[in-house]
Amino acid sequence: MGKTDIREPEHVAAEHPAVGYQVFDLVTDAGPVRISEMFRALAELFAEQVLRPAPTQAWPLARAREALRVMSQAKHTGKLVLDIPRPWTRTGRC
C-alpha cells in the first residue's frame, strides 16, 4: 500500500487473474474538495455510531519492548499506545 508499493496492473493480472488493481493518488485524483466531502461523511458515520474507532490498548512505557514485539508479530487489533507517565514536580505529579 502507498506510493512505495505501486505495481504494474499487467503483473497483478498475470499473478492474480481474479483481482482488479487500480493505481490512484487520492490527493491528485480526488482533490481537496472531494476529500473534504469524504471526511465529512466519515465524521457523520462515526457520530451515528455506524463506524467505531479501532480499539486502543495502552502499554506502560516500561513495557515498550513487549508492546513493539506484539505489534511486529501482528498479534494485536487496532492501535497500541505507549503510556508515558507525567513528570514529577516538587509537589508531586503534574
ABEGO torsion letter per residue (X at the ends): XEAAABBBAAAAAAABAABBBBBBBAAAAAEAAAAAAAAAAAAAAAAAGABBBBBBBBBBAAAAAAAAAAAAAGABBEBBBBBBBBBBBAAEBX
